[in-house]
C-alpha cells in the first residue's frame, strides 16, 4: 500500500538539517485549512523526481474547495498525495473538496508533513520543470496525525487512500455547529431538521460515488455529539473502503459490511421527583436548574446514558451545599438497562467527573439490580471543588465529562452548562458561602482552578 501511493512513511533521508512541521501546530488545526506543496525526500536522494506531497492542515470551511482550486491552478501535481491533519468542518465544503481531489486523480493519506531545512539552505533552489518559479522545499512525512469528523469523508476523495497504523481517523454525527456544545439543551426547528437530513443525504450519495460503503456513514451517525468521536479500527477502515489496502492485507470490497448494530433498547425510566413544598417537579433534561429536595436547594440536570448512540438508561446530576466552604456535594444517580439483548450489568464500578482539568473520582455508594425492572440502579457521590463549579458555571460554553465503568462497559458523556450560569448564583447564595469563599462569584478565568492544582 505504501508503495502504491508513491511514498514511504518511514523513509530516512540522508540530508542533514532541521525538521520543521508544516501547518501542524495545535492552533493551526482550528484555523481555515491551508495547503503547502513539498517534495518528499532530499536533493541527494531523488531531487526533482521526489514524490509530491500536498500538506492540508486546518479546519474545512465552505471556502476551502475554492482555496484548493486556486492553490493547484497552474501547478503540475500529477500523482501527488494530499496529506491531511484536520479536525474536520463544513459538510458541503468537505464534499466539494473530496470531489476536486478525485477529479484530479490524487491520492490521500493521514499524516504531518515536516520540512527538511538544510544547512545554509544549500538544498533549496528553483525547479522550473516541476513547480515553476518557486522555491523547492523537501520534507519528510510523519504518520502521527488525526483526521476527524468530515476529514474522513474528504479522505475518500483519493483514488488511493492510506491510513498508517499510527494515525487516527475518528468520526461522529453531523450536527448544527452552533448547538454542538450542549445539544440536548438546544431547540430545533423544522427547518433545522430539513438541513440536517439534506446533508445526510448528500453525504450518502457522495460516499457511494467515491466507491466506499455507506456503512461508513452509518458508523458515524451512531455517535451522538455528547459522546467522544469513534476511533475507527483497522478492520473498519478496510471494510468501509476508507482505506484501499495495505501491504500484506487484501483490499476489502467497497460494499463489505461492518459488524451490524443491534437495535437500540427503548429506555423510558420514570422521572425521579423532587419536592418544592407540596409541588412535585421533575429534574430537567434540557438545562441545569435549581430544585428543592426536602427544603434543600440543589442544582440538577438529567441526561441520557448512551454507548455509541444506543440508549441504555439515564442519569441525574445534582450539586448541593456542603459543610466545606470550598466545595459542593455532588451526586450521580443512574438507571441502566442492558444493551440490545444483554442484561443490565451487575454493578457500577466507577464514576469519574472532569471539569476543565480538574478530575474528581466519585465514590459508588450503592449499585444493585432491580428484579422487577431488570435495571441497575446506582448512586455515587463526592465533593466537587467550589472553584471548579464556578468555572463550569462561568461565561461561555463549558463542559463536564462523566465517565463510568460497569462490567467492562465504559461510557463517556460530555454535558454542557446551559442554565448553570443563570441558576448557580442562586445556589451559591443559598449555601451561605462566606464572603471570602471562592465560589461566591464565577471566575473570569476558566483555567484558574486547574492551574492552581
C-alpha positions in Angstrom: 0.0 0.0 0.0 2.8 2.4 0.9 4.5 1.9 -2.4 1.3 2.1 -4.4 0.9 5.7 -3.0 4.3 6.6 -4.2 5.8 7.4 -0.9 7.4 5.6 2.1 6.3 6.8 5.5 9.3 5.5 7.4 11.9 6.5 4.8 15.0 8.0 6.3 16.8 10.7 4.3 20.5 11.4 4.2 20.2 15.1 4.0 21.4 16.9 7.1 19.3 19.7 8.6 16.5 20.6 10.9 12.9 19.2 10.7 10.1 21.7 10.9 6.4 20.8 10.8 4.2 22.3 8.1 0.9 23.7 9.4 0.6 21.2 12.2 0.6 23.2 15.4 -2.5 22.8 17.5 -3.6 26.4 16.9 -3.4 25.8 13.1 -5.9 23.0 13.4 -8.7 25.4 14.2 -7.7 27.9 11.5 -9.1 27.5 8.0 -7.3 24.7 6.0 -4.2 25.8 4.2 -2.2 23.9 1.6 1.6 23.6 1.1 3.5 21.9 -1.7 6.5 19.8 -0.8 8.8 17.2 -2.3 9.2 14.1 -0.1 12.9 13.3 0.1 16.0 15.3 -0.5 18.1 16.7 -3.3 20.7 14.0 -2.8 18.2 11.1 -2.8 15.7 11.9 -5.5 16.0 15.6 -6.4 13.3 16.8 -8.7 11.9 13.3 -9.0 10.8 13.1 -5.4 7.1 12.3 -4.8 4.9 15.3 -4.4 3.1 16.0 -1.2 0.3 18.5 -0.6 0.1 19.3 3.1 -3.5 20.0 4.1 -3.9 21.1 7.7 -6.7 23.0 9.5 -10.4 23.3 9.6 -12.5 22.6 6.4 -14.6 25.7 5.7 -17.1 26.4 3.0 -14.3 28.4 1.1 -11.8 25.5 1.3 -12.6 24.0 -2.1 -12.2 27.4 -3.7 -8.8 27.8 -1.9 -7.7 24.4 -3.1 -8.6 25.1 -6.7 -6.6 28.3 -6.6 -3.7 26.5 -5.0 -3.4 23.8 -7.6 -4.1 26.2 -10.6 -1.1 26.2 -13.0 0.9 23.6 -11.0 1.9 20.1 -12.2 0.6 17.9 -9.3 0.2 14.7 -11.2 0.5 11.7 -8.9 0.6 13.9 -5.8 -0.7 12.8 -2.4 -2.8 15.1 -0.2 -1.7 14.7 3.5 -4.5 15.5 6.0 -4.2 16.6 9.6 -7.6 18.1 10.4 -10.4 18.3 12.9 -13.0 18.4 10.1 -15.5 21.2 9.5 -18.1 22.0 6.9 -20.1 19.1 5.4 -20.7 20.8 2.0 -17.1 22.1 1.9 -15.7 18.6 2.6 -17.9 17.0 -0.1 -16.7 19.6 -2.7 -13.1 19.2 -1.7 -13.2 15.4 -1.9 -14.7 15.6 -5.4 -12.0 18.0 -6.5 -9.3 15.6 -5.3 -10.9 12.7 -7.1 -11.3 14.8 -10.3 -7.5 15.5 -10.2 -6.7 11.8 -9.7 -4.8 12.4 -6.5 -4.1 10.1 -3.6 -4.8 10.8 0.1 -3.4 9.9 3.5 -3.3 11.0 7.1 0.0 12.5 8.4 2.1 15.5 9.2 4.4 17.0 6.6 7.7 18.1 8.2 10.1 20.3 6.3 13.8 19.4 6.0 15.7 22.7 6.3 19.2 22.1 5.1 22.2 23.9 6.5 22.6 27.3 4.8 19.6 26.2 2.7 22.1 24.5 0.4 19.4 22.1 -1.0 16.9 24.8 -1.8 16.6 26.2 -5.3 14.4 26.8 -8.3 12.8 23.8 -10.0 11.3 25.1 -13.2 10.3 21.7 -14.5 8.3 20.7 -11.5 6.8 23.6 -9.7 7.6 26.6 -11.9 9.5 29.6 -10.4 9.0 28.8 -6.8 11.3 27.6 -4.1 11.7 23.8 -3.8 11.2 22.6 -0.3 12.0 19.0 0.7 10.1 17.3 3.5 9.5 14.0 5.3 6.2 12.5 6.5 5.2 11.6 10.0 2.2 9.3 10.3 1.2 10.6 13.7 -1.7 12.8 12.9 -5.5 12.9 13.2 -8.2 13.1 10.5 -11.5 13.7 12.4 -15.2 14.3 11.6 -15.6 15.5 8.0 -11.9 15.0 7.2 -12.7 11.2 7.0 -15.1 11.9 4.1 -12.6 14.2 2.3 -10.1 11.3 2.6 -12.5 9.3 0.4 -11.7 11.6 -2.5 -8.3 9.9 -3.0 -8.0 7.4 -5.8 -5.7 5.5 -3.4 -6.1 6.0 0.3 -3.7 5.1 3.1 -4.2 5.3 6.8 -0.9 4.5 8.7 -1.3 2.4 11.9 -0.1 5.4 13.9 -2.7 7.7 12.5 -6.2 8.2 13.9 -9.4 8.5 11.9 -12.4 9.5 14.1 -16.0 10.0 13.2 -19.3 11.2 14.7 -22.7 12.5 13.8 -23.0 15.7 11.8 -24.7 18.4 13.9 -25.7 22.0 13.8 -22.4 23.8 14.7 -24.0 26.5 16.9 -25.7 23.8 19.0 -22.9 21.2 19.4 -21.7 22.4 22.8 -24.9 21.3 24.6 -27.1 19.5 22.0 -29.7 18.2 24.4 -30.4 21.7 25.8 -30.9 23.3 22.4 -34.1 23.9 20.5 -34.5 22.8 16.9 -37.0 24.0 14.2 -38.4 22.0 11.3 -36.0 24.0 9.1 -33.1 22.7 11.2 -34.2 19.1 10.7 -34.5 19.6 6.9 -31.0 21.0 6.8 -29.5 18.0 8.7 -31.5 15.5 6.7 -30.4 17.1 3.4 -26.7 17.0 4.4 -27.0 13.3 5.4 -28.5 12.5 2.0 -25.7 14.4 0.3 -23.1 12.5 2.3 -24.7 9.2 1.5 -24.7 10.0 -2.2 -21.1 11.2 -2.1 -19.9 8.1 -0.1 -21.3 5.8 -2.7 -20.0 8.0 -5.5 -16.4 7.7 -4.1 -16.7 3.9 -4.2 -16.9 3.4 -0.4 -19.6 1.7 1.7 -22.5 3.6 3.3 -21.5 1.6 6.4 -19.0 4.5 6.9 -21.9 6.9 7.2 -23.9 4.5 9.4 -21.0 4.2 11.8 -20.6 8.0 12.0 -24.3 8.5 12.6 -24.2 6.2 15.6 -22.1 8.6 17.6 -24.1 11.5 19.2 -22.4 14.8 19.8 -22.2 14.3 23.6 -20.1 11.2 23.2 -16.4 11.1 22.2 -15.7 10.6 18.5 -15.3 6.9 17.4 -11.8 5.9 16.5 -12.0 3.6 13.5 -10.3 0.3 13.8 -8.1 -1.2 11.0 -10.9 -3.6 10.1 -13.4 -0.8 9.8 -11.1 1.3 7.7 -10.8 -1.5 5.2 -14.3 -2.8 5.3 -15.9 0.6 4.7 -13.4 1.4 1.9 -11.9 4.4 3.7 -8.5 2.7 3.3 -7.9 1.0 0.0 -5.5 -1.6 1.4 -2.0 -2.1 2.8 1.0 -4.4 2.3 0.1 -8.0 3.3 -3.7 -7.3 3.6 -6.1 -7.6 0.7 -8.4 -4.7 -0.1 -11.9 -5.3 1.0 -14.8 -4.8 -1.4 -16.4 -1.3 -1.1 -19.7 -2.9 -0.1 -18.3 -5.0 2.7 -20.3 -4.6 5.9 -19.0 -3.9 9.3 -20.5 -5.6 12.3 -24.2 -4.8 12.3 -25.6 -2.7 15.1 -28.2 -4.3 17.2 -31.5 -2.4 17.6 -31.5 0.1 20.5 -33.3 -0.8 23.6 -36.0 1.7 24.3 -35.5 3.0 27.8 -38.0 5.3 29.4 -37.1 5.5 33.1 -39.6 7.2 35.4 -38.5 10.7 36.3 -37.5 11.0 39.9 -39.4 13.7 41.7 -38.0 16.4 43.9 -40.3 18.4 46.1 -40.8 22.1 46.5 -43.4 22.4 49.3 -46.2 20.2 48.2 -45.5 20.6 44.4 -43.6 17.8 42.8 -41.2 18.9 40.0 -39.2 16.6 37.6 -35.5 17.2 37.1 -35.0 18.9 33.7 -33.3 17.1 30.8 -32.9 20.4 28.9 -30.9 22.6 31.4 -29.4 22.9 34.8 -31.9 24.4 37.2 -32.3 24.8 41.0 -34.8 22.4 42.6 -35.8 21.8 46.2 -35.4 18.5 47.9 -36.8 18.4 51.4 -36.2 22.1 51.7 -32.6 21.8 50.4 -31.6 23.6 47.2 -29.8 21.6 44.5 -28.6 22.4 41.0 -29.7 19.4 38.9 -29.7 18.1 35.4 -30.7 14.9 33.7 -29.1 13.3 30.6 -29.4 10.1 28.5 -26.8 7.4 29.1 -25.6 6.1 25.7 -23.0 3.8 24.2 -22.2 4.7 20.6 -25.6 6.2 20.3 -27.5 3.3 21.8 -29.6 4.5 24.8 -29.1 2.2 27.8 -30.5 4.4 30.5 -30.3 7.9 32.0 -28.6 9.7 34.9 -29.2 12.6 37.1 -26.5 15.0 38.4 -27.0 17.3 41.3 -25.0 19.9 43.3 -25.9 20.8 46.9 -24.4 22.7 49.8 -21.6 21.1 51.8 -20.1 21.9 55.2 -16.9 22.7 53.5 -16.9 26.3 52.1 -14.6 25.3 49.3 -16.6 22.5 47.9 -20.1 21.3 47.0 -21.7 17.9 47.4 -22.0 16.2 44.0 -24.4 13.3 43.4 -24.8 10.9 40.5 -27.9 8.7 40.2 -28.1 6.3 37.3 -30.7 3.9 35.9 -29.2 1.5 33.4 -30.6 -1.3 31.3 -28.7 -3.8 29.2 -27.5 -3.1 25.7 -29.6 -4.8 22.9 -30.3 -8.4 24.2 -27.8 -8.3 27.0 -29.0 -7.9 30.6 -28.0 -4.9 32.8 -24.5 -5.1 34.3 -24.3 -6.5 37.9 -22.6 -3.4 39.4 -21.4 0.1 38.6 -17.7 0.0 39.5 -16.5 3.6 38.9 -17.7 7.1 38.1 -15.3 9.9 37.3 -16.1 13.6 36.8 -13.9 16.0 34.8 -14.4 19.8 34.8 -11.7 21.5 32.9 -8.5 19.8 34.1 -10.0 19.0 37.5 -10.5 15.2 37.8 -12.8 14.0 40.6 -13.5 10.3 41.2 -16.8 9.7 42.9 -17.5 7.0 45.5 -20.1 4.4 44.4 -22.2 4.2 47.5 -24.9 1.8 46.2 -25.4 -0.2 43.0 -27.9 -3.0 42.7 -30.1 -4.6 40.0 -33.9 -4.2 40.5 -35.5 -7.6 39.9 -38.9 -6.1 38.9 -37.5 -3.9 36.1 -34.1 -5.5 35.4 -32.5 -2.1 35.8 -29.2 -1.5 37.5 -29.8 1.5 39.8 -26.7 3.2 41.2 -25.7 6.1 43.4 -22.3 7.8 43.6 -21.2 10.9 45.4 -18.2 13.1 46.2 -17.0 16.6 46.8 -16.5 18.9 43.9 -14.2 21.9 44.4 -16.2 25.2 44.6 -13.9 26.9 42.1 -14.4 24.1 39.6 -18.2 24.6 39.9 -17.7 28.4 39.5 -15.6 27.8 36.4 -18.2 25.4 34.9 -21.0 27.9 35.5 -18.9 30.8 34.2 -19.2 32.8 30.9 -19.2 30.8 27.7 -19.7 27.2 26.8 -18.1 25.0 29.5 -18.3 21.2 29.6 -18.4 18.5 32.2 -17.2 15.0 31.3 -18.8 12.0 33.0 -17.1 8.6 32.6 -18.5 5.4 34.1 -17.5 1.7 34.0 -19.8 -1.2 34.6 -18.8 -4.8 33.9 -16.2 -3.6 31.4 -18.7 -1.3 29.6 -17.3 2.2 29.5 -19.5 5.3 28.9 -18.2 8.8 28.3 -20.7 11.6 28.2 -20.0 15.3 27.6 -22.5 17.6 29.2 -22.8 21.4 28.7 -23.6 24.2 31.2 -26.9 25.5 29.8 -28.8 27.1 32.7 -25.9 26.8 35.2 -24.7 30.3 34.7 -28.1 31.7 35.4 -29.0 29.5 38.4 -25.7 28.8 40.0 -25.6 32.2 41.8 -28.9 31.3 43.5 -27.4 28.1 44.8 -24.2 29.8 46.0 -26.2 32.4 47.9 -28.5 29.6 49.3 -25.4 27.8 50.5 -24.4 30.9 52.5 -20.8 30.9 51.4 -18.6 33.2 53.4 -17.6 36.4 51.7 -14.2 35.0 51.0 -15.4 31.7 49.5 -14.0 31.2 46.1 -17.4 30.0 44.7 -19.3 33.2 45.5 -18.6 34.7 42.1 -17.8 32.7 38.9 -14.2 33.3 38.0 -13.3 35.2 34.8 -10.5 32.7 34.1 -11.9 29.2 33.5 -8.3 27.8 33.8 -7.6 29.3 37.2 -8.6 26.3 39.2 -6.8 23.9 37.0 -3.6 26.0 37.2 -3.7 26.0 41.0 -3.8 22.2 41.3 
